[in-house]
Amino acid sequence: MYYHASQTGNILCLEPRLSQHGAPLVYFSSKRENVLVYLSNAVEKCCRETGFSHTGRWSKWGPYGFTEQGILWLEEYYPGALEDTYKGVSACIYMADPPKGMERLPGITDAYVSKTPVPVLGSETISDAWEEILRSEQEGKIVICRYETMTPAQLAWIRDTAIQEYNDPQTGPDYRHFLCCKFPFVQDLRNS
C-alpha cells in the first residue's frame, strides 16, 4: 500500500501535478507516517492567515529528514512551528496500489512518484494533523526535534539559511512573506 496526503477531499483518482521537481508527478510514501508532513503547507497557511494574496504556485516548507533507521525526523525552525503549521488542520490520507511505472524518488526515504494518474483505493480523514503527528511521535514512528532543544550551531544554521533564502532573487513573494512573519531577524534585516 502507498500513501498520499492532500487537503482536498473526495479524490477518486490522484492526478499528476507540476511539482518542485519541474514535472507533473504524484508523490507517495510506502509509510503512512511519512505523508503526515504534507497535511499542511506552512507557507500557504501563513499567507492565508495574514491575508497575503498570492496567485502563483505556493512554496513548500519541509523541515524534515530521516534518522539512520529511516524514521521521519521533523525539526522546528522557530518556536512552536509544528503546532503552528498543523494544529486544527484537517486533511486526507489516500491509499493506492503502486501503478506500473512508479519510480523510487532518490534522496527521500520510502518516497515514490508516478507520472500517470493513480486510482484511489481508500482514504482516511485526519481531523487534526497536529494530534496525528503527536500520536505518531508517541508511537516512535516520528522523531520531533523541538526548537527549544536546538544547539547554538543549529540555531545559527537556521538564521543563516532563512536570511540566505530571503535574499535569494529566486525566492517567491509568498515564501519571503512567510520568512518575514516567522523569523523576526529577517523582518529586522528587511527594515534596516
N, C-alpha and C positions, 0 to 999 in steps of 0.2 A: 504494500500500500504506500502511496505517495501523498504528500500533504501540500496544500497551497492556502495562504491566508489572504483575505480581502475584506474590506469594509462594505463591499457590495453584496447584498443578499440575493438569494434565489437564482444563483447562476447554475445553469444546466450544462454548459459547455465552456471550458476555460479557453479563451481566445488569446493568441499571441499579441502582445502589445509592445510598442517601442520601449526598449529597456536602456538601462545605464550602459549596457554593452553595445549600444548602437544598432541593434537588430530586433525585430519583433520576436519575442520569446515568452513562454510561460515558465515560471520558476516553480520548483518543487523541492521538498526535502523528504528523505526516507524516515526522518524522525519528526514526529508531531511537535515536540517542544521547540524544535529549531525554527518553526514558522511563527512562533508567538511574537517574535520581534517585528514582524510585518503586519501585526494587527492595528498598528497606528504609525503615522508618519509625524515625527516631532516637528519638522519644518512646516508642513501643511497645517498641523493643529495650531501651532503658534501663530501663524499668519491669520487663520480663521478667527482665533480668539482675540486678536488685536485689531481686526478689521483691515488688515493689509490685503489689498486687491492684487491678485496675480493671475494672469491668463495663460502663462506658458506651462511647460512641464514642471512639476514640483521636484525640487531637490530631495534627495533621500538622506536620512540621518541614520547611520548604522554603527553605533559604538559597540561592536561585538567582535568576538573572535572565538577560538576554541581552545580548550585545555589539551594537553598532550594525550589525554584519554578520549578526546573527541566530544567533550561536554561543552555546550554553549556557554560562553563567558560574556556577560553583559557588564559594561562599565558606565558609571555615572560621571559625566564630564562636567556637571555643575550640581550643586546641592538639590536633591530631590528630583533629578532629571527623569528617572524612570517612572516614578509615580506621576510626575507632571505629564509625561508622554502617554501613559497607558491607563491611568485611573479613570474609571467611568466610561471607557471606550468599549462599545460593543462591535463585534465583527464576526466573521465566519471563517471556519477552517473547512476546506473542501478536501475530499478524498478522491483519488483516482488511481487506476491501474496505469503502469507505465506504458505509454504508447510506443509503437515501433519508431525507432529513430531517436528516442530520448537519449540525451548525452549527459555525462557527468560534467559538472561545472568545475573547472580547475581552480584550485585555491580556496574553495569553500567546502568544508566538511559536509558530507551527505547531501550535497546540493546537485540538482539535475535541471536540465532545461529541455523544452520541446519547442520546435519551430512550427508545429502543427497544432490545430485545436485538439483539446483533450476533454472527452466526456466526463462529467462528474458522476461518481458512484454514490456519494452521500455527502452530507455536510453536518457541521456541528456549530451551533451558535454560542459564542462566548459573550456573556453579558457584561463582564468587566475584565478587560485584558490584564490589568494590574493584579487582580486577585488570582488570575490563572498563572501569571508569571511567578508570583509568590508561592503558589501551590507547587509549581514545578521546581522552584528552588528548594522547598522543604523536602521534596521527594528526591533531591540530589540530581535532577535532570538538567538544572541550570545553575551556574555559579554567578552571583552578583558581586561585583566589586564596587562598593558604595564610595561616594565622593569623600566621605569623612575618613576613609581608610587609605586614601591615596598618599603616596610618598611625595616629598618635595620634588623629586625628579619627574614623577608622573604629572604633577600639577604644572610644572614648568613646560612639559611637553604639550599639555592641553592648551596652555596660554599661547605658546609659540605657534601651535597648529591653527588655533582659532584666528589669530592675527594674520598668519600667512594666508589662510583661506579667505578671510575678509578682503585682503589686499590683492588677491589674485584677480586679474581682469576677466577671467573666465567664470568667476563666481556670479551666479544669477541673483537678481534682486530679492527673491524670496529667501534664499539662504543668507544673504547679507542681513536682511531684516531679522531673521532668526538669531544670527550671531550677536547682533546688537541687543536684542531682547534678553538673551540668556547669559551673555558674558559681559559683565559691567566694564571690564578692561577694554573690550572692543568699542563699547559706547564711548569710553573716555578717549580712546585713540581717535575716534571719528570726530569728537568735539574739540580736539586740540589743534 
